[in-house]
Amino acid sequence: MRAVVFERYGELAEVRELPDPHPAPHGVIVRVEATGLCRSDWHGWMGHDPDIELPHVPGHELAGVVEAVGSRVLHWRPGDRVTVPFVCACGTCPACAAGDQQVCERQTQPGFHHWGSFAEYVSLDHADVNLVAIPDDMAGTAAAGLGCRFATAFRAVVQQGRMVAGEWVAVHGCGGVGLSAVMIAAASGARVVAVDVSPEALELARRFGAAQCVDASRTPDTAAAVRELTGGGAHLSLDALGSPATCAASVNGLRRRGRHVQVGLLPSADGTTPVPLARATALELELLGSHGMAAHAYPRMLELVRAGTLRPDLLVTRTIALEAAPRALAAMGSAPGAGVTVIEPWS
């Protein structure tokens, strides 16, 4: 198969011929129709994830067709169109038994724990626990994001964030996850403030329902701007980028008893990030994490997609061939871009 592979962190990857994968007894091989380019992939390429072993094939948000199944797989057959959460759960640990597969104690993640979906084929673990059927009329380019950016945003806003219609929701960082959060919150009846440094990203946020936008490149104190625009602060705020600055701004932009949800990864040299906890204490703020969404929780989101209330297809602003993926991956560090880039390995 053809795949994007890198042998050293931070050095340009290349497209090579690699051996085709084989399914584990509990797993499947999926022929990749489309795979999203996510900032998490960039973090992995930079060496921020200790689970990656070199050489490595990145990619974790995907849609495709089941090509082969393991001997212990019961519910899936070759030809099924599927996506998968980026957290592939084991199905048997205490977290999984409690329904919390998104924090499985023995999780595997394609593109991190093993070779991922920047390839013509990808191996996925514990298929009966993790696979999600794609609606027949949904394009692979739109479905690819359901495993990471869109489902992650859905759970962050609706489940972890407990958003209520009429609330103010601030979204810091309008990349793939952030724009998904803007769309989901606005469609659910929230008033959304989008914060980003890119005018293009903010224009997309307006298109997807943001009531207010803050240009962080021209606003020294984005938290103060959010508090002013919302009449005292957001009820719910998401850091969808993952940086010390956006994390602090998200917390500082909340009103009393507001809720901060950390969605973006926060890598740092010593593994810690400064958080304004004095404000959290004084205002009784909630600080929450959100890590994807378990496969069993997808039906509620998919019903809204089928009804046309949510439009993940509109988030895709660029499709590229596999050969263009190495440079697109490298560019995410300096120019993440607005909207979502999707790779089509067979194009």
PEBEL-V931665 format. One line per field, one symbol per residue. ss: DSSP state (@ for helix, = for strand, . for the rest). A space follows every 50 residues. Layout:
ss=???
//
This chain:
ss=.=====.......====..........=========..@@@@@@@@.... .....=.....========...........====...=.....@@@@... @@@....=.=...=....=.====..@@@@===......@@@@@@@@.@@ @@@@@@@@@@.......=====...@@@@@@@@@@@@...======..@@ @@@@@@@....====......@@@@@@@@....======....@@@@@@@ @@.=========..............@@@@@@...====.....@@@@@@ @@@@@@.....@@@@======@@@@@@@@@@........=====...
//
